[in-house]
Amino acid sequence: MNEYDIALKSLLRRTGGTVLRQLTGLVVTRWHNVELPGIRQRNVDMLGETGDGQLIHIELQSSNDPSMALRMAEYALLIMREFGRFPEQVVLYVGLPPLRMNPQLTGPHLAFNCRIVDIRELDGEGLLESASLEDNIVGILSGLRDERAAVRRVLERIAASDAKDRPIALAELMILAGLRKMSAIIEQEAKRMPILDDIMDHEVLGREFKRGLAQGREQGREQGLATARTTLLRLIEKRFGQIPDWARQKVNSLDAAAIGEIIVKAVDAPTLEALFA
């Protein structure tokens, strides 16, 4: 699972629905963790449900996949089989190159259309002005008139947040910034804020890790895994309090894919034991 995928799913679930309301006009009241049988990519990125039972399927995509419509049709049919109803579907494109995916799939006696939205079409200014720090971070991916000014605004919000939340927020910002090649801007602007300076110099969020995220080098992937584990531990501590040794050992044994699943579950798991069940 890509680092951006883990970070963005976690952020979108924690925004209070701002981005999803822009996409669908609907409010998700609970999320499903579901594995669909029978296809190679079995895990849908985000499957939520509104208060009146309507299913919302959001698929995150950072590259132009020529088979996207086929994938979404497969997901729609398997969700129908699993839940007995079709979902409202949106592909949220977060890549840097222009969106070029065909939303239509046609054949004899078959016509399927999926909605594909470039995140740059969303109200980026509204996300940056939101009271939600998660909205601010996601806003970095939207269409920005002035990237440096937007980065400065988000960093100011991170600097003003609770001290224990800053490392997580900065790590998530750096991960998403890799999708827009803005890591250097964020590093430069963060260095201007003494309150963030110690975080930027931290071994986990250091220069080599950030370059690894952007360039995909093996060293970056290894450090990215270490950061994902650190982020998960901080989320667990924030959600459940002091972390027992058994849970810490469990986190340190997880691979990137498992960490991503646990981060998603951490949003609404009732107990620490249930988180790892």
Secondary structure as UniProt FT lines:
FT   HELIX           3..14
FT   HELIX           18..24
FT   STRAND          28..32
FT   STRAND          46..50
FT   TURN            51..52
FT   STRAND          55..61
FT   TURN            66..67
FT   HELIX           68..83
FT   STRAND          88..93
FT   STRAND          104..107
FT   TURN            108..109
FT   STRAND          110..113
FT   STRAND          115..118
FT   HELIX           119..121
FT   HELIX           124..129
FT   HELIX           133..138
FT   HELIX           139..141
FT   HELIX           147..159
FT   TURN            163..165
FT   HELIX           166..177
FT   TURN            178..181
FT   HELIX           183..190
FT   TURN            191..192
FT   HELIX           194..200
FT   TURN            204..205
FT   HELIX           207..215
FT   HELIX           218..240
FT   HELIX           245..252
FT   HELIX           256..265
FT   TURN            266..268
FT   HELIX           272..275
//
